Amino acid sequence: MFRWIAEKVYNFVNNNLNLVFAFAIVGIIFAIVGHYGSCGFHLGWFLFFELPLYIFCGWAIYVIIKMLKNIK
């Protein structure tokens, strides 16, 4: 039963990769907005911690997309 579910999820993700990444990006944006809504915005934290973190995460997503395009 778990194998059947895993195959369904695997096929869905492989066939709808753009949709999965779109949901991931929307989720990340909602998490950022929720974080600032609950904790407030602090320029120092943003410039020296959060902005480099967002840049690194964006770079990682870019590398993953590039890698997946080369595989297919």
ZAFI-780945 format. One line per 10 residues: number of its first residue (from 1); their letters; for each residue x, y, z of N, C-alpha, C. Coordinates in nm, 2 decimals, m for minus. Layout:
<sites>
NUM	A	X,Y,Z,X,Y,Z,X,Y,Z; ...
</sites>
This chain:
<sites>
1	MFRWIAEKVY	0.08,m0.12,0.00,0.00,0.00,0.00,0.09,0.13,0.00; 0.19,0.13,0.08,0.28,0.25,0.08,0.35,0.26,m0.05; 0.39,0.16,m0.11,0.45,0.17,m0.24,0.36,0.23,m0.34; 0.23,0.19,m0.34,0.13,0.24,m0.43,0.12,0.39,m0.41; 0.11,0.44,m0.29,0.10,0.58,m0.26,0.22,0.65,m0.30; 0.34,0.59,m0.27,0.47,0.66,m0.31,0.48,0.67,m0.46; 0.44,0.57,m0.54,0.44,0.58,m0.68,0.35,0.69,m0.73; 0.23,0.70,m0.67,0.13,0.81,m0.71,0.19,0.95,m0.69; 0.25,0.97,m0.57,0.31,1.09,m0.53,0.43,1.12,m0.63; 0.51,1.02,m0.65,0.63,1.04,m0.73,0.59,1.08,m0.88
11	NFVNNNLNLV	0.49,1.01,m0.93,0.44,1.05,m1.07,0.38,1.18,m1.07; 0.31,1.22,m0.97,0.25,1.36,m0.97,0.35,1.46,m0.96; 0.45,1.45,m0.88,0.56,1.55,m0.87,0.64,1.56,m1.00; 0.67,1.44,m1.06,0.75,1.45,m1.18,0.67,1.50,m1.30; 0.54,1.48,m1.30,0.46,1.53,m1.41,0.42,1.68,m1.39; 0.42,1.73,m1.27,0.38,1.86,m1.24,0.48,1.94,m1.16; 0.61,1.93,m1.21,0.72,1.99,m1.13,0.70,2.14,m1.12; 0.65,2.21,m1.23,0.63,2.35,m1.22,0.53,2.39,m1.11; 0.42,2.31,m1.11,0.32,2.34,m1.01,0.37,2.32,m0.86; 0.46,2.22,m0.84,0.51,2.19,m0.71,0.60,2.31,m0.67
21	FAFAIVGIIF	0.69,2.35,m0.76,0.78,2.47,m0.73,0.70,2.59,m0.71; 0.59,2.61,m0.78,0.50,2.73,m0.76,0.44,2.73,m0.62; 0.39,2.61,m0.58,0.34,2.60,m0.44,0.45,2.63,m0.34; 0.57,2.58,m0.37,0.68,2.60,m0.27,0.71,2.75,m0.26; 0.72,2.82,m0.37,0.75,2.96,m0.37,0.64,3.04,m0.30; 0.52,3.01,m0.33,0.40,3.08,m0.26,0.41,3.05,m0.11; 0.44,2.93,m0.07,0.45,2.89,0.07,0.56,2.97,0.14; 0.68,2.98,0.07,0.79,3.06,0.13,0.75,3.20,0.14; 0.68,3.26,0.05,0.64,3.40,0.06,0.54,3.42,0.17; 0.45,3.33,0.19,0.35,3.34,0.30,0.42,3.32,0.43
31	AIVGHYGSCG	0.52,3.24,0.44,0.60,3.22,0.56,0.67,3.35,0.60; 0.73,3.42,0.50,0.80,3.54,0.52,0.71,3.65,0.57; 0.59,3.66,0.50,0.49,3.76,0.54,0.44,3.73,0.68; 0.42,3.61,0.72,0.37,3.57,0.85,0.48,3.60,0.96; 0.60,3.58,0.92,0.71,3.61,1.02,0.72,3.75,1.05; 0.71,3.84,0.94,0.71,3.98,0.97,0.59,4.03,1.03; 0.47,3.97,1.01,0.35,4.01,1.07,0.35,3.98,1.22; 0.41,3.87,1.26,0.41,3.83,1.40,0.53,3.89,1.48; 0.65,3.91,1.42,0.77,3.96,1.49,0.80,4.10,1.45; 0.75,4.16,1.35,0.78,4.29,1.31,0.91,4.29,1.22
41	FHLGWFLFFE	0.93,4.40,1.16,1.05,4.42,1.07,1.16,4.50,1.14; 1.28,4.44,1.14,1.40,4.51,1.19,1.50,4.51,1.08; 1.54,4.63,1.05,1.63,4.65,0.93,1.77,4.58,0.95; 1.82,4.58,1.07,1.95,4.52,1.10,1.95,4.37,1.08; 1.85,4.31,1.14,1.83,4.16,1.12,1.81,4.13,0.97; 1.73,4.21,0.91,1.70,4.18,0.77,1.83,4.19,0.68; 1.91,4.29,0.70,2.02,4.31,0.61,2.14,4.21,0.64; 2.16,4.18,0.77,2.27,4.10,0.80,2.24,3.95,0.82; 2.11,3.91,0.84,2.08,3.77,0.85,1.98,3.72,0.75; 1.87,3.79,0.74,1.76,3.73,0.66,1.79,3.75,0.51
51	LPLYIFCGWA	1.84,3.86,0.47,1.86,3.88,0.32,1.97,3.78,0.27; 2.08,3.76,0.34,2.17,3.65,0.29,2.11,3.51,0.29; 2.02,3.49,0.39,1.95,3.36,0.39,1.86,3.34,0.27; 1.78,3.45,0.24,1.69,3.44,0.13,1.77,3.43,0.00; 1.88,3.50,m0.01,1.97,3.48,m0.13,2.02,3.34,m0.15; 2.07,3.28,m0.04,2.12,3.15,m0.04,2.01,3.05,m0.08; 1.89,3.07,m0.02,1.78,2.98,m0.06,1.74,2.99,m0.20; 1.74,3.11,m0.25,1.71,3.13,m0.40,1.81,3.07,m0.49; 1.94,3.08,m0.45,2.04,3.01,m0.52,2.03,2.86,m0.52; 1.99,2.81,m0.41,1.97,2.66,m0.39,1.86,2.62,m0.48
61	IYVIIKMLKN	1.75,2.69,m0.48,1.64,2.65,m0.57,1.68,2.66,m0.72; 1.75,2.76,m0.75,1.80,2.78,m0.89,1.89,2.66,m0.93; 1.98,2.62,m0.84,2.06,2.50,m0.87,1.98,2.37,m0.89; 1.88,2.36,m0.80,1.80,2.24,m0.81,1.72,2.23,m0.94; 1.66,2.35,m0.98,1.59,2.35,m1.11,1.68,2.32,m1.22; 1.80,2.38,m1.22,1.89,2.36,m1.33,1.94,2.22,m1.34; 1.96,2.15,m1.22,2.00,2.01,m1.21,1.88,1.92,m1.27; 1.76,1.95,m1.23,1.65,1.87,m1.28,1.62,1.88,m1.43; 1.65,2.00,m1.48,1.63,2.02,m1.63,1.74,1.94,m1.70; 1.86,1.93,m1.64,1.97,1.86,m1.71,1.94,1.71,m1.70
71	IK	1.87,1.66,m1.60,1.84,1.52,m1.58,1.74,1.47,m1.68; 1.63,1.56,m1.70,1.53,1.52,m1.79,1.57,1.56,m1.93
</sites>
